[in-house]
């Protein structure tokens, strides 16, 4: 078969002369191999660019550039190798056929780059693509050989011809697979692997060409005289073609490398932008966490203070007014204790919404300071605006709330301070609003109060008293105990004393407990104060024993806060041991409310105290829970009837019946009964008639210091205590004056700790 002057699948003619003395220029062969390797490297780079670019236009541009590199490289390799071919006859090339072969190479290369544009192909697709690419390369090769013109006629050996086509297909398949494998790699190993792949592909391209050349046999027809080859300087032409091709490929590779760096920079820039975006989101999140409350989404204290400072600067410049409204939910702790913290959180969320609904606009600042404390900052023109806002909030708070299957109504206490009247800085205004809030709590809660200067004065005085009370507890010998006698109505003599603490203040004189007990309770000093009272009372009882009163018992009051301390039993035991007083001579008085605060833990502690041998008395009975269910569970010895049931006897029949019922109930529970606040003979007669065990009050004596108690006891013992008139000496009873100035009744001085 003859095609383009080439004879395929045809036997050599019998007549003619076979040219055998053909050779190749080794330098041009090596040069062709270098061009093939460079073309392979450029093609792999272009394929990598196509795979890493997202823009369709840029992908199309890199496909064309890669096709140009591959086509130019294969075509240049082919013709440099043809120039390396040396024969004894003159050979020249037809220009049209030469450019036709270049066009075929370009079409095959475009098909190859189009195939490499797909991110993932199946094996059969790669095989099919390699077949078409191999056929295109073979067609380019043999069309290029068809451009040769000489006296000799080329014949091709069938076996080597087929082998050259198979080699072209194999090289194409290798190029596709290597490009797929090397597309997403990076690093030094990846680069060396790419270099090795280029050497292999270049060898494949060159092997295909020289296999085709080996298949060609040149026959000089009989009678044709060979033309002497012209010296066209093939070396110079091959070098020029190689240089041009390498420059084109090198420029393409440089462009690919530059684009790769730019893409890396763009990727880095996108990564940096993504990180900056994440940082902005993180900053916003941190700002949200730092300035907003997670539960209610309201501002927290830090966020509030920041806006507060801005508002203060604005109002200072414009001479405007601000109101700070401090809120505290009344008895919120009961919700957490009874329904749990989850229910408490739900309630806080609802109440926060109530507050937000009550404010006027976005200019009003609402914040949660923690727990159940909220604060509102509003701009006002006159004082009543703050009052109306607070009243609106209080009314909104009373809306019924469904929580944990219950329907409840909450109330709030509110304190208000005004700028610039009550302070010029945020610290001053918050402090003054807090003082006003404290005043609202003290006056029964569910109320509002504006700050006044006397609140600040009282707060300053309390702070001063706190500091001085700490010093007094550290040994300044200002705390003293007074003792009030308790009459045993069965024996007719004084058998008990109640220890009552006083503070001999160097500036304010003798202070009753109500002036400093609350300070001690609010500042963590009550445990230390109670322990001092306990030890001093035991020491004084030991002293009285030495003076001839070995059977006296001592009653000491115990704070509700101190009753919650596990160390109390150990402190009582230590005080008894250090004073040498028997445990049965000490009685601990606790109030009903203190006992019922946490009945389970209180019961354990009371049993520990009873195990020491110390007696227990329930004080102020009738003013608290007065629950028989609890009374029968508690390890009590004594019950003290509060003076509120005594002061109207004998005029009040109802009070007499109540006292009679309490005495009867106590005796049924095997409890002794002490009635405090007895001030008249008539009261004493009623109590004797109904079986009361002990009485104390101003009818017997006011509380006196340890230096006077022996004389008081001796004076009472000299009288006939079973004859009520003897207490008055046969005359009208004149009550002794209260040693604490400004107090009018006995029970105002017999309370040690409340």
C-alpha positions in Angstrom: 0.0 0.0 0.0 1.4 3.4 -1.0 0.5 6.5 1.0 2.1 9.9 0.6 5.0 8.2 -1.3 5.5 5.7 1.5 5.0 2.0 1.0 3.3 0.1 3.8 2.6 -3.6 4.0 4.5 -4.1 0.7 7.5 -6.4 0.0 10.7 -4.9 -1.3 11.0 -5.0 -5.1 13.4 -7.5 -6.6 15.0 -4.9 -8.8 16.6 -1.9 -7.2 19.4 -1.1 -4.9 18.9 -1.2 -1.1 20.7 1.6 0.7 22.4 0.1 3.7 25.1 2.7 4.6 22.6 5.0 6.5 23.6 6.4 9.9 22.5 8.9 12.6 24.3 11.9 14.1 24.7 11.0 17.8 24.8 14.7 18.9 21.5 15.4 17.2 20.0 12.2 18.6 21.0 13.4 22.1 19.6 16.8 21.3 16.3 15.3 20.2 16.1 13.3 23.5 16.6 16.5 25.5 13.9 18.3 23.6 11.6 15.3 24.2 12.3 15.3 28.0 11.8 19.1 28.1 8.5 18.7 26.3 7.4 16.0 28.7 8.3 18.2 31.7 6.4 21.1 30.3 3.4 19.0 29.5 3.3 17.6 33.1 3.6 21.2 34.5 0.8 22.4 32.2 -1.4 19.5 33.2 -0.8 20.3 36.9 -1.8 23.9 36.2 -5.0 22.8 34.5 -5.9 20.6 37.5 -5.2 23.4 40.1 -7.0 26.3 38.4 -10.7 26.8 39.0 -11.3 29.6 36.5 -12.6 27.9 33.2 -10.9 30.6 31.1 -7.5 30.0 32.8 -8.0 26.3 32.4 -8.6 26.7 28.6 -5.5 28.9 28.4 -3.3 26.4 30.1 -4.7 23.6 28.0 -3.6 25.4 24.8 -0.2 26.2 26.2 0.3 22.6 27.3 -0.8 21.4 23.9 1.7 23.8 22.3 4.5 22.5 24.5 3.7 18.8 23.8 3.1 19.3 20.1 6.2 21.4 19.6 8.3 19.0 21.6 7.2 15.9 19.8 7.4 17.5 16.4 10.8 19.0 17.1 12.1 15.7 18.5 10.8 14.1 15.3 12.5 16.5 12.9 15.7 16.9 14.8 15.9 13.1 14.7 15.2 13.3 10.9 18.0 15.8 10.5 20.3 13.3 12.4 19.5 10.7 9.7 22.4 10.5 7.3 22.1 8.8 3.8 24.2 8.6 0.6 21.5 10.3 -1.4 20.2 13.8 -1.2 17.0 14.3 0.9 14.9 17.4 1.2 11.5 18.1 2.8 8.2 19.4 1.5 7.0 22.4 3.5 3.3 21.6 3.3 3.6 18.1 4.5 5.9 19.3 7.3 3.4 21.8 8.7 0.7 19.2 8.2 2.6 16.9 10.6 2.9 19.8 13.1 -0.9 20.4 12.9 -1.5 16.7 13.5 0.8 16.8 16.6 -1.1 19.9 17.9 -4.5 18.1 17.5 -3.2 15.0 19.3 -1.7 17.2 22.1 -5.0 19.1 22.5 -6.8 15.8 22.9 -4.2 14.8 25.5 -4.6 18.0 27.5 -8.4 17.8 27.3 -8.1 14.3 28.8 -5.8 15.5 31.5 -8.3 18.3 32.5 -10.6 15.7 34.1 -9.9 15.1 37.7 -10.8 11.4 37.7 -11.3 9.0 34.8 -11.8 5.2 34.7 -9.2 2.8 33.5 -11.0 2.1 30.2 -11.2 5.9 29.5 -7.4 6.2 30.0 -6.8 3.3 27.7 -9.1 4.7 25.0 -7.5 8.1 25.3 -4.0 6.6 25.0 -5.0 4.7 21.8 -6.2 7.9 20.1 -3.1 9.9 21.3 -0.8 7.1 20.1 -2.4 7.0 16.7 -2.2 10.8 16.5 1.5 10.7 17.3 2.2 7.9 14.9 0.3 9.8 12.2 2.3 12.9 12.8 5.5 10.8 12.6 4.6 9.1 9.3 3.2 12.2 7.7 6.5 13.9 8.6 8.4 11.1 7.0 6.1 11.5 4.0 7.5 15.0 3.6 10.9 13.5 2.6 11.8 13.8 -1.0 14.7 11.8 -2.6 15.6 9.4 -5.5 15.2 6.5 -3.0 11.7 5.0 -2.3 10.9 4.3 1.4 9.4 0.9 2.3 8.3 0.0 5.8 8.6 -3.3 7.6 5.3 -4.3 8.9 6.4 -5.6 12.3 8.5 -2.6 13.3 5.7 -0.3 12.0 3.1 -1.8 14.3 5.6 -1.8 17.1 6.2 1.9 16.7 2.5 2.6 16.9 2.2 0.4 20.1 5.2 2.3 21.6 3.3 5.6 20.9 0.2 4.3 22.6 2.2 3.0 25.6 4.1 6.4 25.9 0.7 8.2 25.8 -0.8 5.9 28.5 2.3 6.4 30.6 2.0 10.2 30.2 -1.6 10.2 31.2 -1.1 8.0 34.3 2.0 9.9 35.5 0.3 13.2 35.0 -2.7 12.0 37.1 -0.3 10.7 39.8 1.9 13.8 39.9 -0.9 16.3 39.8 -1.4 16.8 43.6 2.0 16.1 44.9 4.5 18.5 46.5 7.9 18.5 48.0 11.4 17.4 46.9 10.5 13.8 46.4 7.6 14.8 44.1 10.0 17.0 42.1 12.6 14.3 41.6 9.8 11.9 40.7 8.6 14.4 38.0 12.2 14.6 36.6 12.4 10.8 36.4 9.0 10.7 34.7 10.2 13.2 32.1 13.3 11.0 31.3 11.0 8.0 30.9 8.5 9.8 28.6 11.3 11.4 26.5 12.8 8.0 26.0 9.4 6.6 25.0 8.9 9.4 22.4 12.4 8.9 21.0 12.0 5.1 21.0 8.8 5.4 19.0 10.5 7.6 16.4 13.6 5.4 16.0 11.5 2.3 15.9 9.6 3.9 12.9 12.9 4.9 11.3 14.2 1.3 11.8 11.1 0.1 10.0 12.0 2.3 6.9 14.0 0.7 4.0 15.2 3.0 1.2 15.3 1.4 -2.2 17.1 3.1 -5.1 15.4 2.0 -8.4 17.4 0.4 -11.0 19.0 2.8 -13.5 18.6 5.8 -11.2 21.9 7.4 -10.3 22.0 8.7 -6.7 22.4 12.4 -6.2 25.2 13.5 -4.0 23.8 14.9 -0.7 24.0 18.6 -0.4 25.7 20.2 2.6 22.6 21.8 4.2 24.4 21.9 7.5 21.8 19.8 9.4 23.7 20.4 12.7 23.0 24.1 12.6 19.4 23.6 11.6 18.9 21.0 14.4 20.4 23.3 17.0 18.3 26.2 15.8 15.1 24.2 16.0 16.1 22.8 19.4 16.9 26.2 20.8 13.6 27.7 19.5 11.6 24.7 20.9 13.4 24.8 24.3 12.9 28.6 24.5 9.2 28.1 23.9 9.0 25.2 26.4 11.1 27.1 28.9 8.9 30.1 28.7 5.9 28.0 29.2 7.4 26.3 32.2 8.5 29.7 33.6 4.9 30.9 33.2 3.6 27.8 34.9 6.0 28.3 37.8 5.1 32.0 38.1 1.4 31.1 38.0 2.1 28.4 40.6 3.7 30.9 42.9 0.9 33.4 42.4 -1.6 30.7 43.1 0.2 29.8 46.2 0.2 33.4 47.2 -3.5 33.6 46.4 -4.1 30.5 48.4 -2.1 31.9 51.3 -3.9 35.1 51.0 -7.3 33.3 51.0 -6.1 31.3 54.0 -5.0 34.5 55.7 -8.3 36.1 54.9 -10.1 33.0 56.2 -8.0 33.1 59.4 -8.7 36.9 59.7 -12.4 36.1 59.3 -12.2 33.4 61.9 -10.3 35.8 64.2 -13.0 38.4 63.7 -15.6 35.8 64.5 -13.6 34.7 67.5 -13.2 38.3 68.6 -16.9 38.9 68.3 -17.5 35.6 70.2 -15.0 36.6 72.9 -16.5 40.1 73.1 -20.0 38.4 73.4 -18.6 36.2 76.2 -16.7 39.0 77.8 -19.5 41.6 77.7 -22.7 39.6 77.7 -24.4 37.2 80.1 -24.6 33.7 78.6 -27.9 32.9 80.3 -30.0 36.0 79.6 -28.1 37.6 76.7 -28.0 40.8 78.7 -24.9 42.8 79.3 -22.7 41.6 82.1 -20.9 43.8 84.6 -17.9 44.5 82.3 -20.1 45.4 79.3 -22.3 47.5 81.5 -19.3 49.4 83.0 -18.0 50.1 79.5 -21.3 51.7 78.3 -21.7 53.3 81.7 -18.4 55.2 81.3 -19.4 56.4 77.8 -22.8 57.6 79.1 -21.2 59.4 82.1 -18.8 61.2 79.7 -21.7 62.2 77.5 -23.9 63.4 80.3 -21.0 65.3 82.0 -20.4 67.2 78.9 -24.1 67.9 78.2 -25.0 68.4 81.9 -27.6 65.7 81.7 -29.0 63.2 84.3 -28.7 59.5 84.7 -30.5 57.0 87.0 -28.9 53.7 88.1 -31.6 51.2 89.1 -30.3 48.2 91.0 -32.7 45.2 91.3 -32.5 42.1 93.4 -35.1 39.3 93.1 -36.8 38.7 96.5 -36.2 35.2 98.0 -34.7 33.9 94.8 -32.6 31.4 96.8 -35.7 29.5 97.7 -36.3 28.7 94.0 -32.8 27.2 93.6 -33.1 25.3 96.9 -36.5 23.9 96.3 -36.8 23.5 92.5 -33.2 23.3 91.5 -30.7 25.5 89.6 -32.2 24.6 86.2 -35.6 26.0 87.3 -33.8 29.0 88.7 -32.1 29.6 85.4 -35.4 29.4 83.6 -36.9 31.9 86.0 -34.0 34.3 85.5 -34.5 34.2 81.8 -38.2 35.0 82.2 -37.5 37.8 84.6 -34.8 39.2 82.3 -37.4 39.4 79.6 -39.8 41.1 82.0 -37.2 43.8 82.7 -36.4 44.3 79.0 -40.1 44.7 78.2 -40.3 47.3 80.9 -37.6 49.7 79.7 -38.4 52.5 77.3 -36.1 52.2 74.4 -32.7 50.9 73.1 -31.1 53.8 74.9 -31.9 52.2 78.3 -29.1 49.8 79.3 -30.1 46.5 81.0 -27.4 44.3 82.6 -27.2 41.2 84.8 -24.5 41.4 87.4 -24.7 37.8 88.4 -27.0 35.7 90.5 -30.3 37.5 90.7 -28.9 41.0 90.5 -29.9 43.3 87.6 -29.0 46.8 86.9 -30.6 49.4 84.6 -29.1 52.6 83.3 -31.5 55.3 82.0 -31.3 58.9 80.9 -33.8 61.1 82.7 -34.8 64.7 83.0 -36.3 64.5 86.5 -36.4 62.2 89.5 -39.9 60.9 88.9 -38.9 59.2 85.6 -36.7 56.8 87.5 -39.5 56.2 90.1 -42.0 55.4 87.3 -39.6 53.1 85.6 -38.9 51.2 88.8 -42.6 50.9 89.6 -43.3 49.6 86.1 -40.6 46.9 86.6 -42.1 46.0 90.0 -45.5 45.7 88.5 -44.3 43.6 85.5 -42.4 41.3 87.9 -45.7 40.4 89.6 -47.0 38.7 86.4 -47.6 35.0 87.2 -45.0 32.6 85.9 -45.5 29.0 85.1 -42.4 27.1 86.3 -41.8 23.4 87.0 -45.6 22.8 87.1 -46.1 25.6 89.6 -47.7 29.0 89.2 -45.6 31.6 91.1 -45.4 35.4 91.5 -42.0 37.0 92.2 -41.3 40.4 93.7 -38.2 42.6 93.6 -36.4 45.1 95.8 -35.0 48.2 94.0 -32.4 50.8 94.9 -31.9 54.0 92.8 -29.1 56.5 92.6 -28.9 59.6 90.4 -26.2 61.3 88.5 -24.8 63.8 89.3 -26.6 64.1 92.6 -25.5 60.9 94.2 -22.1 60.4 92.6 -19.9 61.4 89.7 -18.2 58.1 88.9 -19.6 54.7 88.0 -18.2 53.2 91.2 -19.9 55.8 93.4 -23.2 55.5 91.6 -23.2 51.7 91.8 -22.3 51.8 95.4 -25.0 54.3 96.3 -27.6 52.3 94.3 -26.5 49.2 96.2 -27.0 51.0 99.5 -30.5 52.1 98.5 -31.2 48.5 97.5 -30.0 47.3 100.9 -32.4 49.8 102.5 -35.3 48.3 100.4 -34.5 44.8 101.6 -34.3 46.0 105.2 -37.8 47.6 105.0 -39.5 44.4 104.0 -38.6 43.9 100.4 -40.9 44.4 97.4 -40.1 48.1 97.6 -38.0 50.8 96.1 -35.7 53.4 97.7 -33.7 56.3 96.4 -30.3 56.8 97.9 -30.0 59.4 100.6 -26.9 60.7 102.5 -27.9 59.1 105.8 -27.6 55.7 104.1 -24.0 56.5 103.3 -23.4 57.7 106.8 -24.9 54.5 108.2 -22.9 52.3 105.8 -19.7 54.2 106.8 -20.6 53.6 110.5 -21.2 49.9 109.9 -17.9 49.6 108.1 -16.2 51.3 111.0 -18.0 49.1 113.5 -17.0 46.1 111.5 -13.3 47.1 111.7 -13.6 47.9 115.4 -15.5 44.6 116.1 -12.6 42.7 114.5 -10.2 44.5 116.8 -12.5 43.9 119.8 -12.5 40.1 119.1 -8.7 40.2 118.8 -8.3 41.1 122.5 -9.1 44.8 123.1 -11.2 43.7 126.2 -14.2 45.7 125.0 -16.7 42.8 124.8 -18.3 41.9 128.1 -21.0 39.5 129.2 -24.0 40.4 131.3 -26.1 37.8 133.1 -29.8 37.7 133.8 -31.1 35.3 136.5 -33.7 32.7 135.8 -36.0 31.6 138.7 -36.9 28.0 139.3 -40.5 28.2 140.4 -40.5 24.7 141.9 -37.4 25.3 144.1 -38.0 29.0 144.7 -34.5 30.1 143.9 -32.2 31.2 141.1 -30.8 28.1 139.4 -30.0 29.4 135.9 -28.3 32.4 134.2 -28.6 33.6 130.7 -25.4 35.1 129.2 -25.9 38.2 127.1 -23.1 39.9 125.2 -22.5 43.7 125.3 -19.8 45.8 123.6 -18.3 48.5 125.7 -17.4 50.8 122.8 -14.9 53.5 123.6 -16.8 56.2 121.6 -20.4 55.0 121.5 -20.7 53.6 125.0 -22.3 50.3 125.9 -23.8 48.8 122.7 -26.6 46.2 122.7 -26.4 43.2 120.4 -28.7 44.6 117.8 -26.1 47.2 117.0 -23.3 44.7 116.1 -24.7 41.2 115.7 -26.0 41.8 112.2 -22.6 43.2 111.3 -20.9 40.1 112.6 -23.3 37.8 110.7 -22.9 39.7 107.4 -19.1 39.8 107.6 -18.2 36.3 108.7 -17.4 37.2 112.4 -20.4 35.5 114.0 -18.6 32.2 114.5 -15.7 33.9 116.3 -18.1 36.0 118.4 -20.2 33.0 119.4 -17.1 31.1 120.4 -15.9 34.0 122.5 -19.2 34.2 124.3 -19.2 30.5 124.9 -15.7 30.4 126.4 -16.3 33.5 128.5 -19.6 32.2 129.8 -18.0 28.9 130.8 -15.1 30.7 132.4 -17.5 32.9 134.4 -19.6 29.9 135.4 -16.4 28.2 136.8 -15.7 31.4 138.7 -19.2 31.4 140.2 -18.7 27.8 141.2 -15.7 28.8 143.2 -17.7 31.6 144.9 -20.3 29.2 146.2 -22.7 28.5 143.3 -21.7 25.0 142.1 -25.2 24.1 140.9 -25.9 27.1 138.6 -26.4 26.4 134.9 -25.6 28.7 132.1 -27.7 29.4 129.0 -25.8 30.7 125.9 -27.5 31.8 122.7 -26.4 30.4 119.4 -26.7 32.2 116.1 -28.5 30.5 113.2 -25.4 30.9 111.0 -23.2 29.4 113.7 -25.6 26.4 114.0 -24.8 25.5 110.4 -21.1 25.0 111.3 -19.8 21.5 111.8 -17.1 22.8 114.1 -19.7 24.0 116.7 -19.7 20.7 118.7 -15.9 20.7 118.9 -15.8 24.3 120.1 -18.4 23.5 122.8 -16.3 20.5 124.0 -13.2 22.6 124.0 -14.8 25.4 126.0 -16.1 23.0 128.6 -12.7 21.2 128.9 -10.7 24.4 129.2 -13.0 25.9 132.0 -13.6 22.6 133.8 -17.3 23.0 133.8 -19.5 19.9 133.6 -21.5 19.6 130.3 -24.9 19.3 132.1 -24.4 22.8 133.5 -24.4 24.3 130.0 -27.5 25.0 127.9 -27.5 26.1 124.3 -30.4 28.3 123.1 -31.4 28.3 119.5 -34.3 30.0 117.7 -37.1 28.1 115.9 -36.1 29.6 112.6 -32.5 28.5 113.0 -33.6 25.0 113.7 -35.9 24.8 110.7 -33.4 26.3 108.3 -31.9 22.9 107.3 -33.6 20.4 109.6 -31.6 17.3 108.4 -28.1 18.7 109.0 -29.3 20.6 112.1 -30.6 17.4 113.6 -27.3 15.7 113.2 -25.4 18.6 114.9 -27.9 18.8 117.7 -27.5 15.1 118.5 -23.7 15.6 118.6 -24.1 18.4 121.1 -26.6 16.4 123.2 -24.1 13.5 123.2 -21.7 15.8 125.0 -24.2 16.2 127.8 -25.1 19.8 126.9 -28.8 20.7 127.2 -30.7 22.3 124.3 -33.3 25.0 124.5 -35.6 26.4 121.8 -35.8 30.1 122.1 -38.6 32.6 121.2 -41.1 29.7 120.8 -44.3 30.8 119.1 -42.7 33.4 116.8 -41.5 30.9 114.1 -42.7 27.6 112.7 -44.0 26.2 116.1 -44.3 22.8 114.4 -45.1 19.8 116.7 -43.9 17.5 113.9 -40.4 19.0 114.2 -40.4 19.5 118.0 -40.9 15.8 118.7 -37.9 14.9 116.4 -35.5 17.4 118.0 -33.4 16.4 121.1 -34.6 19.4 123.2 -34.6 19.9 126.9 -36.3 23.3 127.3 -38.8 25.5 125.6 -38.8 29.3 126.1 -42.0 31.2 125.6 -41.5 34.5 123.8 -42.4 37.7 125.8 -45.0 38.7 123.1 -47.4 36.2 124.7 -46.7 37.5 128.2 -46.8 41.3 128.0 -50.7 41.5 127.9 -51.3 39.0 130.7 -53.5 39.0 132.7 -55.6 41.4 130.7 -55.7 39.2 127.6 -57.6 36.0 128.1 -56.4 34.7 124.7 -52.8 35.1 125.6 -53.4 33.2 128.9 -55.0 30.3 127.0 -52.1 30.3 124.5 -49.5 30.2 127.3 -51.5 27.5 129.1 -51.6 25.4 125.9 -47.9 25.9 125.2 -47.0 24.8 128.8 -49.2 21.8 128.5 -47.8 20.8 125.1 -44.2 21.2 126.4 -44.8 19.0 129.4 -46.4 16.4 127.2 -43.2 16.3 125.2 -41.2 16.1 128.5 -39.8 19.6 128.0 -39.2 22.2 130.7 -40.7 25.6 130.2 -39.0 29.0 130.6 -41.1 32.2 130.3 -39.1 35.3 129.5 -40.1 38.9 129.8 -41.9 38.6 133.1 -42.3 42.2 134.4 -45.3 42.1 136.8 -46.4 40.2 139.8 -49.7 39.4 138.1 -47.8 37.7 135.2 -45.8 35.6 137.7 -49.1 34.5 139.4 -50.6 33.4 136.1 -47.5 31.4 135.2 -47.3 29.8 138.6 -50.9 28.8 138.4 -50.5 27.1 135.0 -47.4 25.1 135.9 -44.6 27.1 134.3 -41.1 25.8 135.4 -38.9 28.8 135.1 -39.3 32.6 134.7 -36.9 35.4 133.9 -37.4 39.1 133.4 -37.2 42.5 134.9 -39.5 41.4 137.7 -36.4 39.6 139.0 -33.5 41.6 137.7 -32.1 43.2 134.5 -29.0 41.7 133.1 -25.9 42.7 135.1 -22.1 42.1 134.7 -20.4 39.2 136.4 -19.2 41.4 139.2 -22.8 42.1 140.3 -24.6 38.8 139.6 -23.6 37.2 143.0 -25.2 40.1 144.9 -28.3 39.9 142.8 -28.7 36.2 143.4 -28.1 36.6 147.1 -30.7 39.4 147.3 -33.3 37.3 145.5 -32.5 34.2 147.7 -33.1 36.3 150.9 -36.7 37.0 149.8 -39.6 34.6 149.9 -39.9 34.0 146.2 -43.0 32.0 146.6 -44.7 35.1 147.9 -45.1 37.4 144.9 -45.5 40.5 147.2 -42.1 39.9 148.6 -40.6 40.6 145.2 -41.9 44.2 145.6 -41.2 44.5 149.3 -44.9 44.9 150.0 -45.1 48.0 147.8 -45.8 48.7 144.1 -43.2 47.0 141.9 -40.6 49.4 140.4 -38.7 47.8 137.6 -34.9 48.3 137.5 -33.5 50.4 134.8 -32.1 48.8 131.7 -28.3 49.1 131.8 -28.3 49.6 128.1 -29.4 53.1 127.3 -32.3 53.6 125.0 -34.0 50.2 125.6 -37.4 49.9 127.3 -38.1 46.2 127.9 -36.3 43.2 129.3 -36.2 41.2 126.1 -34.4 44.0 124.4 -31.3 43.2 126.4 -31.5 39.5 126.8 -31.0 38.6 123.2 -27.4 37.6 122.7 -27.3 36.8 119.0 -30.0 37.5 116.5 
